[in-house]
Amino acid sequence: MSGAPGRPSGRPLPPPPQNRGPPPPVRPRLEPIDREKTCPLLLRVFTKVGGHHTTEDFAVRGKEPKDEVQIYTWKDATLRELTDLVKEVSPAARRRDAKLSFAFVYPDKRGRFVVREVGQTLSYSNGKRMLDDGKALADLSFMIGDYLDVAIL
């Protein structure tokens, strides 16, 4: 038996592991959606100038706010895509200085609605992209059945 001590095969032992800290967080990558083959979902979008709707506005099923737009889209739709769609139906969203704030509306475990802000975009980016422009619904933990509330500021 010739070779390095500690191993019958003669190969040296590997160096001891070095502690380099925790591994970087793994961000789940979404599988790209083939929009030609994947059926879109119906997204109920509620717009309001000046701020978000309140949870009370959604408290009674069937009596949601009247300013609703229904959009067929996919979970990989970005907030920029949704901004452009809202601009098509809302004159206030087309103002040069308009900022759009997006929130998901969904029932909590007790059945009461929650309004959770998820991102903001500018109506016109002026060459600058806001950080949230490229965020997709799925990136923001959107669940089919959630409503989208858009405050036009």
Secondary structure as GFF3:
##gff-version 3
##sequence-region A 1 153
A	DSSP	beta_strand	41	49	.	.	.	ID=ss1
A	DSSP	three_ten_helix	55	58	.	.	.	ID=ss2
A	DSSP	beta_strand	68	73	.	.	.	ID=ss3
A	DSSP	alpha_helix	79	89	.	.	.	ID=ss4
A	DSSP	three_ten_helix	91	94	.	.	.	ID=ss5
A	DSSP	beta_strand	99	107	.	.	.	ID=ss6
A	DSSP	beta_strand	113	122	.	.	.	ID=ss7
A	DSSP	three_ten_helix	138	140	.	.	.	ID=ss8
A	DSSP	beta_strand	147	152	.	.	.	ID=ss9
###
